[in-house]
Amino acid sequence: MKKKLLIALITITVVTVTALTSLFILGRKTNVNTNKNIQGLNEELSEIMYLGSLAPSSHNIQCWQIELYPEEGKLTVSADPERKLDVVDPHAREQFLSLGCYIRTLEEAFLAYGYNVTYSYDESSDTMNFNYKKISDKTDSNTIARIKKRHTDKRSFDINDSSKNEYVSKLCKVTGSEYYSFDTKEFAIIKKATSDAYIKQAYDSETAKELSEWLRLSDKETKDKKDGLSAEQLGITGIKKVFYYLFTNHETAKGKTFADQGIANTENQLSGCMGFIIVSSGDSKKELVECGIKTTDIWLDLTENNISVHPMSYAIEESEYKATLKAQLAGSDTNNEDVSKQEPQMLLRVGCVKNYGENNAIRRDLQDYIKVH
Ligand SMILES: Cc1cc2nc3c(=O)[nH]c(=O)nc-3n(C[C@H](O)[C@H](O)[C@H](O)COP(=O)(O)O)c2cc1C
């Protein structure tokens, strides 16, 4: 009898340990091996181009394409027409904001490796012409670390920690962007518009279908595609990731249960937040690229100061909510022609967290989008 009990106990222990180990292994962070090798580029330039690709882009579409001329120290950056979110981004607004994010991150990577950089936007071809020249052999490891650390944080932030409120407020004044902290009436307006717009999108079949196409629903799919939104990109880690991958596929991701879960997550995110930053600009492609550059400047500064960032574009993507935001936030400035031409382009949820984390680095192989001449 005692022997049977012992065998049963050992069996239960072995099964439990095996199950927990499997869950642990399956729940680990996916490591994507981006191939940085590209013919015609030396190791340093390859590394710089890789660091540039750690830039944010909506749905992680990585919509940039590059023509590189190493002999002449120049490259051009333009938008890949195949990598665009036709439903939520019909006018390529976010595509060009993302290009701006890429250009600013790439600039930072060149500077870190001792290069001088200049760039100018050609409106006739919607291309950024970018020149670089090595001026120093010193490498700035802090700048490299900052690029690798910057990421989108979709967790709920610490609502008891508003110690960086003043800092963000000052940074926004200096950079010409707006900051609305949790204790302002504008914060409530942004929160409601974002929540309402998210709910509208979550139940819209076309929006859900587009999102589903960019979701990566297994480690294999993430490693194969090297773009889009994996569990980690959505802030789902550990055991939750195992169950998320087990019970979600590209069909169920278009359904009501998935939409309801997304709405609940968004409510949590909006409640766990120190404030919102709005970065505005005109609507031309050049202005959007400049706005992406400015946003990345702000984001990298916040990263250095351990302030988490989460872009929430839903209210800006939906014209009725964008109009509400513009009307209700402009206040007395509506008569000012300069201000009324400025559209809200990036809405960033910001706050503090205990462990800052780092970029998941789900990025495409360089040869997929860089042509060396
Ligand atoms: C123009 C733009 C719009 C974005 N909009 C959203 C958004 O509405 N919701 C969201 O969760 N993330 C948004 N993001 C963040 C991207 O999903 C994120 O940058 C991308 O997945 C890459 O991840 P990383 O920022 O951690 O490198 C946006 C990013 C950019 C550049």
The ligand as an SDF file (V2000), in Angstrom:
LIG
                    3D

 31 33  0  0  0  0  0  0  0  0999 V2000
    3.0390   55.7040  -36.0290 C   0  0  0  0  0  0  0  0  0  0  0  0
    2.9150   54.6560  -34.9480 C   0  0  0  0  0  0  0  0  0  0  0  0
    1.6570   54.3410  -34.4410 C   0  0  0  0  0  0  0  0  0  0  0  0
    1.5310   53.3670  -33.4410 C   0  0  0  0  0  0  0  0  0  0  0  0
    0.2850   53.0980  -32.9170 N   0  0  0  0  0  0  0  0  0  0  0  0
    0.1540   52.1800  -31.9410 C   0  0  0  0  0  0  0  0  0  0  0  0
   -1.1240   51.9080  -31.3690 C   0  0  0  0  0  0  0  0  0  0  0  0
   -2.1290   52.4990  -31.7220 O   0  0  0  0  0  0  0  0  0  0  0  0
   -1.1860   50.9560  -30.3970 N   0  0  0  0  0  0  0  0  0  0  0  0
   -0.1010   50.2790  -29.9580 C   0  0  0  0  0  0  0  0  0  0  0  0
   -0.2400   49.4340  -29.0800 O   0  0  0  0  0  0  0  0  0  0  0  0
    1.1280   50.5330  -30.4730 N   0  0  0  0  0  0  0  0  0  0  0  0
    1.2810   51.4520  -31.4420 C   0  0  0  0  0  0  0  0  0  0  0  0
    2.5220   51.7210  -31.9670 N   0  0  0  0  0  0  0  0  0  0  0  0
    3.6880   50.9790  -31.4740 C   0  0  0  0  0  0  0  0  0  0  0  0
    4.0920   49.8440  -32.4170 C   0  0  0  0  0  0  0  0  0  0  0  0
    3.2060   48.7650  -32.3050 O   0  0  0  0  0  0  0  0  0  0  0  0
    5.5260   49.4200  -32.0740 C   0  0  0  0  0  0  0  0  0  0  0  0
    6.3870   50.4930  -32.3400 O   0  0  0  0  0  0  0  0  0  0  0  0
    6.0040   48.2350  -32.8940 C   0  0  0  0  0  0  0  0  0  0  0  0
    5.2840   47.0850  -32.5420 O   0  0  0  0  0  0  0  0  0  0  0  0
    7.4900   47.9620  -32.6640 C   0  0  0  0  0  0  0  0  0  0  0  0
    7.7370   47.7220  -31.2980 O   0  0  0  0  0  0  0  0  0  0  0  0
    8.7600   48.5790  -30.4420 P   0  0  0  0  0  0  0  0  0  0  0  0
    8.2330   50.0030  -30.3900 O   0  0  0  0  0  0  0  0  0  0  0  0
    8.7400   47.9390  -29.0900 O   0  0  0  0  0  0  0  0  0  0  0  0
   10.0820   48.5300  -31.0990 O   0  0  0  0  0  0  0  0  0  0  0  0
    2.6810   52.6980  -32.9500 C   0  0  0  0  0  0  0  0  0  0  0  0
    3.9490   53.0380  -33.4700 C   0  0  0  0  0  0  0  0  0  0  0  0
    4.0720   54.0060  -34.4440 C   0  0  0  0  0  0  0  0  0  0  0  0
    5.4320   54.3750  -34.9750 C   0  0  0  0  0  0  0  0  0  0  0  0
  1  2  1  0
  2  3  1  0
  2 30  2  0
  3  4  2  0
  4  5  1  0
  4 28  1  0
  5  6  2  0
  6  7  1  0
  6 13  1  0
  7  8  2  0
  7  9  1  0
  9 10  1  0
 10 11  2  0
 10 12  1  0
 12 13  2  0
 13 14  1  0
 14 15  1  0
 14 28  1  0
 15 16  1  0
 16 17  1  0
 16 18  1  0
 18 19  1  0
 18 20  1  0
 20 21  1  0
 20 22  1  0
 22 23  1  0
 23 24  1  0
 24 25  2  0
 24 26  1  0
 24 27  1  0
 28 29  2  0
 29 30  1  0
 30 31  1  0
M  END
$$$$
